[in-house]
């Protein structure tokens, strides 16, 4: 919910289908909120998924790059979500870390495919 409260552009990588599998109702509400608030959102998935509505954009990497941690960067915050064995979410408020992860995302975005 912090992403929705902040209403800042988001970039994310190492996205899997875990949110849809483990929190389907929350995921649907979250996507609806992103669309309603027109929050720019770029995601790099580790495997093909159904299309997301605008303003969400997505690309894909090969499954060999699957990670147990999803990373979402917005404003000066980095949200790391660990799904297994038990879900855990960590928000780090650090502008330097957020900027470093944004640069990492930019590199991955250029390498990813549609």
C-alpha positions in Angstrom: 0.0 0.0 0.0 3.0 2.4 0.5 3.4 2.5 -3.3 -0.2 3.6 -3.7 0.2 6.2 -0.9 3.3 7.6 -2.4 1.9 7.9 -6.0 5.4 8.1 -7.5 6.6 6.3 -10.6 7.7 2.7 -9.9 10.2 0.5 -11.6 10.4 -3.2 -10.6 12.4 -6.3 -11.5 12.6 -10.0 -10.8 8.8 -10.0 -10.8 7.2 -13.4 -10.7 3.6 -14.6 -10.5 3.8 -15.0 -6.7 1.5 -12.0 -5.8 -1.2 -13.3 -8.1 -0.8 -16.8 -6.7 -0.6 -15.9 -3.0 -2.6 -12.7 -2.8 -5.0 -12.7 -5.8 -7.6 -10.3 -4.3 -5.0 -7.8 -3.1 -3.2 -7.9 -6.4 -6.4 -7.1 -8.3 -7.1 -4.1 -6.0 -3.4 -3.0 -6.3 -3.5 -3.0 -10.1 -6.8 -1.2 -10.1 -5.4 1.5 -7.8 -2.3 1.9 -10.0 -4.5 2.3 -13.0 -7.0 4.7 -11.3 -4.2 6.9 -9.9 -2.3 6.7 -13.2 0.9 5.7 -11.4 3.7 5.1 -14.1 4.8 1.5 -13.5 7.5 -0.5 -15.4 7.9 -4.2 -14.5 10.4 -6.8 -15.7 8.9 -10.2 -15.3 10.9 -13.5 -15.3 8.3 -15.2 -17.4 5.4 -14.4 -19.7 2.2 -13.2 -18.0 -1.1 -11.8 -19.3 -0.9 -8.1 -20.3 -1.3 -5.5 -17.7 -3.4 -2.3 -18.2 -1.9 1.1 -18.8 0.0 2.9 -17.2 1.8 -0.3 -16.5 4.5 -1.4 -18.9 6.2 -4.7 -18.9 9.1 -6.6 -20.4 10.5 -10.1 -19.8 13.8 -11.7 -19.1 14.7 -15.4 -19.5 13.7 -17.7 -16.7 17.3 -18.4 -15.9 17.3 -15.0 -14.2 14.6 -15.9 -11.7 15.2 -14.5 -8.3 13.6 -15.2 -4.9 13.3 -11.5 -4.3 11.2 -8.9 -6.1 12.5 -5.4 -6.1 10.3 -2.3 -6.5 11.8 1.2 -6.5 9.7 4.3 -6.0 10.7 7.8 -4.8 13.6 7.3 -2.3 12.3 3.8 -1.3 13.2 0.3 -2.2 10.7 -2.5 -1.5 12.0 -6.0 -1.5 9.5 -8.8 -1.3 10.6 -12.3 -0.4 7.9 -14.9 -1.2 9.3 -18.2 0.1 9.2 -19.9 2.5 7.1 -17.2 4.2 6.3 -13.9 2.6 8.3 -10.9 3.9 8.4 -7.3 2.7 11.2 -4.9 3.5 11.0 -1.2 2.7 14.3 0.7 2.8 14.2 4.5 2.7 17.5 5.5 1.3 17.9 7.7 -1.8 21.4 6.4 -2.7 20.2 2.8 -2.7 17.1 3.7 -4.7 19.2 5.4 -7.3 21.6 2.5 -7.5 18.7 0.1 -8.0 17.2 2.5 -10.7 20.4 2.3 -12.6 20.4 -1.5 -12.3 16.8 -1.5 -13.6 17.6 0.7 -16.6 20.3 -1.7 -17.6 17.9 -4.7 -17.3 15.1 -2.8 -19.1 17.4 -2.4 -22.1 18.3 -6.1 -22.1 14.7 -7.3 -21.6 12.3 -8.2 -24.4 8.6 -7.7 -25.1 
